[in-house]
């Protein structure tokens, strides 16, 4: 997973195309360390084309962990198939989703 420390937030860019039960455990383990060291995070999902319920659970875990310490999680560059799933399960009403990384980062200062 690629990480970029921006002034507003830590940006994580998963280097996977699917977030499923097959790799969710590893993804969650990689996230946990970053969740301990930051309060503001952006996950750039530009390379992810499929997420199953286990993958959604990992994103919700990250949101809950950051909310517990009054932090924020935002998603950006969500591919069309993943965006359709988010809308189907109404995840876009729980998590903030932005079209670009720049928009997500700018939302922290407002």
N, C-alpha and C positions, 0 to 999 in steps of 0.2 A: 504494500500500500504506500503510495506516494503521499508525503505530508509537506505542506507549505505553511509556514507561520506568517500570517498577515497581521497587521496591527490590530484589526478588529476581532479576528478569530483564527483558530487553527483550521486549515482546509485539508480534508482527507480525500484522496482520489483512489478509490479501489481499483486494482488492476485485474479485475475479473469481469466476465460478461454475464454471469448468473450469480444470484445470491439465493442459494437453496439449502435444503437440509444437508446436502453433500459437503458444503463449505462454510455453512453458517457458524459452526463452532470456532473455526480458525479466524473468521472475520470478527466474531465477537471478542475473541481473545486479543486480537490486534487492536480493537477499539478500546478495550478496558484500560490499557495503559494510558492512552491519550485522554480518556474521560477523567482520569485521576489528576492530570496535570493542567487541564483547561476548563473554563466555564463557558466559553463560546466556541461553537464548532459548526463548520459547513462541510457537508458530505456531497461531493461532486459525483453524481451518478451517470456521467456521460457515457461510460463504457458498459454500463449494466443494462442488458436488454430483457432480462427476466428475473423476477423475484417471486418466490413462493411464500407460503404462510410462515415458514421458519425464518426466512429472511426478513419479512415484515416484523416479526417478533424481535429480531436483533435491532432494527431501527427504533422500535418502540422502547426497548431496553435502554438504548442510548439516550432517547428523549427523557425517559423517566429519571435516569441517573443524573443528567444535567439539570433537570427541573428540581431535583432534591437539593441541589446546591445553588439554586436560583440562577442557573445558567440558561443558555439557549442553544438549540440545535436547529439548523436550517438545511434544506436540501436544495440542490441546484442541478441544472442540465439533465433533468429527468427525461429519459427517452420516451417516445410515444407509447410503446407497449407497457412500460412501467407506469406511466402517467394514467393510462386507462385503468390499470389495476388499482392505483391509488384512489381514483374517482369511484370505482366500483365498491371498494370497501370503505370509502369516505376518509381515507387517511389524510387527504389534502385538507380536511377540516381540522385535523389534530396537529399536523406538522406544517410548518411554513415551507412552501415550495416556490422556488424562483427559477426563471428562465435562464439566468446566467450567474456565474460566480460573482461578477461585479455587482449585480442587483442584490444578491444575498449578503455580500459584505457591506454594501451601503445601507442595508436595512438595520444593521446593528447600531449605527450612529443616529438613527432617527427615533 
